[in-house]
């Protein structure tokens, strides 16, 4: 980083790997509200778990929309104020994790791009955690949370398969964004 405030996006399919990478990037390795902005800062997902089965079925589209609402909260109350004060912020995860999860679930790239159009472009993006998480515990990260909620025995995808599909969508998204940026620069 060059001394100016930066938004550093850390994305991946493995929640533990995202957290570990964010902790290494944050100043002195210590997370702080001005250092790391983590998913579910708004408490939306926690409320979804508390609501349990009474809330009805959860679809991939609903999870992505909730993630977007949570990200809007994070931008408004954590990321933008920290950047305005001259602090760098690590967003763990940021946009690419949710987009890759949505693509793995069969949502269209065009729809997903529209959902996240409001979000500030990061100064730097990192993709971490090539490995699929060993367990799909709902408290590990967004992908694990989503896999735990929408995968069912005998369903379209198992938790592990959905996490692997998400991981496979991450590099493709990174290359696509890089090509778009190169094309705009010409």
C-alpha positions in Angstrom: 0.0 0.0 0.0 1.2 3.5 -0.8 0.1 5.3 2.5 -3.4 6.4 1.2 -6.4 4.7 2.7 -7.2 1.5 0.8 -10.1 -0.9 0.7 -8.6 -4.4 0.6 -11.0 -7.1 -0.4 -10.3 -10.7 0.8 -12.5 -13.3 -0.7 -12.6 -17.0 -0.9 -14.7 -20.1 -0.3 -13.1 -21.0 3.0 -14.2 -18.7 5.9 -11.3 -19.7 8.2 -8.8 -18.9 5.4 -10.4 -15.5 4.8 -10.3 -14.6 8.5 -6.6 -15.7 8.7 -5.6 -13.7 5.7 -7.5 -10.6 6.9 -5.8 -10.9 10.3 -2.4 -11.0 8.6 -3.2 -7.9 6.5 -4.6 -5.8 9.3 -2.3 -3.4 11.1 -0.1 -5.3 13.5 -2.2 -8.4 12.8 -4.9 -7.2 15.3 -8.4 -6.9 14.0 -10.3 -3.6 14.8 -13.4 -2.0 13.5 -11.1 0.3 11.4 -8.9 -2.6 10.5 -11.3 -5.4 9.4 -14.9 -5.3 8.3 -16.4 -8.8 8.6 -19.5 -10.3 7.2 -22.7 -10.2 9.3 -21.7 -7.0 10.9 -25.4 -6.0 10.7 -26.6 -9.2 12.5 -28.9 -10.2 9.7 -27.6 -13.7 9.4 -27.6 -14.2 13.2 -31.2 -13.2 13.2 -31.9 -15.7 10.4 -30.4 -18.4 12.5 -32.4 -17.3 15.6 -35.6 -17.3 13.5 -35.0 -21.0 12.6 -37.5 -23.0 10.6 -40.3 -20.5 11.5 -38.8 -18.1 8.9 -39.4 -20.6 6.1 -37.1 -21.9 3.4 -34.0 -20.0 2.5 -33.1 -19.6 -1.2 -29.7 -18.8 -2.7 -31.2 -15.5 -4.0 -32.4 -14.6 -0.5 -29.0 -15.3 0.9 -27.3 -13.1 -1.7 -29.7 -10.3 -1.1 -29.2 -10.5 2.7 -25.4 -10.5 2.0 -25.9 -7.3 -0.1 -27.9 -5.7 2.7 -25.2 -6.6 5.2 -22.5 -5.2 2.9 -24.4 -2.0 2.5 -24.5 -1.8 6.3 -20.7 -2.5 6.5 -20.0 0.2 3.8 -22.1 2.8 5.6 -21.1 2.2 9.2 -17.6 0.6 9.0 -15.8 0.9 5.7 -16.7 4.4 4.4 -16.1 6.2 7.8 -12.8 4.5 8.3 -11.6 5.4 4.7 -12.8 9.0 5.3 -10.7 9.2 8.5 -7.7 8.0 6.5 -7.6 4.4 7.6 -7.2 1.4 5.4 -9.9 -1.3 5.8 -9.8 -5.0 5.0 -13.2 -6.4 4.0 -13.4 -10.1 4.8 -15.2 -11.2 2.7 -16.2 -8.6 0.2 -18.1 -9.0 -3.1 -16.5 -11.8 -5.0 -17.3 -14.4 -2.3 -21.0 -13.7 -2.5 -21.0 -13.6 -6.3 -19.1 -16.9 -6.6 -21.6 -18.5 -4.1 -24.5 -17.2 -6.2 -23.0 -18.5 -9.4 -22.3 -21.9 -7.7 -26.1 -21.9 -6.9 -27.0 -21.1 -10.5 -27.8 -17.4 -10.2 -27.0 -15.3 -13.3 -23.8 -13.2 -13.4 -25.8 -10.3 -14.8 -28.3 -10.4 -11.8 -25.4 -10.7 -9.3 -23.5 -7.8 -10.9 -26.6 -5.7 -10.6 -27.1 -6.6 -6.9 -23.6 -5.4 -6.0 -23.4 -2.4 -8.3 -23.7 -0.1 -5.3 -20.5 -1.3 -3.7 -17.2 0.6 -3.9 -14.5 -1.0 -6.0 -11.7 -2.2 -3.8 -8.2 -0.8 -4.1 -6.8 -4.3 -3.9 -8.4 -7.8 -4.2 -7.1 -11.1 -2.8 -8.5 -14.5 -3.3 -7.5 -17.0 -0.6 -8.1 -20.5 0.5 -7.9 -22.8 -2.4 -9.0 -25.7 -0.2 -12.7 -26.4 0.4 -13.4 -26.0 4.1 -13.1 -29.3 6.0 -16.4 -28.7 7.7 -19.3 -26.7 6.5 -20.1 -25.2 9.9 -22.5 -22.4 9.6 -20.4 -20.1 11.9 -17.2 -20.4 9.9 -17.9 -18.0 7.0 -20.5 -16.9 4.5 -20.0 -19.8 2.1 -20.2 -22.3 4.9 -23.3 -20.6 6.3 -25.0 -20.6 2.9 -24.1 -24.2 2.3 -25.5 -25.3 5.7 -28.8 -23.5 5.0 -29.5 -24.5 1.4 -28.0 -27.9 1.0 -30.2 -30.9 1.9 -29.6 -34.6 1.9 -30.6 -35.8 -1.5 -30.7 -32.2 -2.7 -29.1 -30.7 -5.8 -25.7 -30.2 -4.1 -24.1 -31.4 -0.9 -22.5 -28.8 1.4 -19.0 -29.9 0.3 -19.9 -29.9 -3.4 -21.5 -26.4 -3.2 -18.4 -25.1 -1.4 -16.2 -26.6 -4.1 -18.4 -25.1 -6.9 -18.1 -21.7 -5.1 -14.3 -22.0 -5.0 -14.2 -22.8 -8.7 -16.2 -19.6 -9.5 -13.7 -17.4 -7.7 -10.8 -17.5 -10.1 -13.1 -17.0 -13.1 -14.6 -13.9 -11.6 -11.1 -12.5 -10.9 -10.0 -13.0 -14.5 -13.2 -11.5 -15.8 -12.9 -8.3 -13.8 -9.2 -8.0 -14.8 -10.2 -8.3 -18.5 -12.9 -5.6 -18.1 -10.4 -3.3 -16.4 -7.9 -3.8 -19.1 -10.5 -3.2 -21.8 -11.6 0.1 -20.1 -8.0 1.3 -19.8 -7.5 1.1 -23.6 
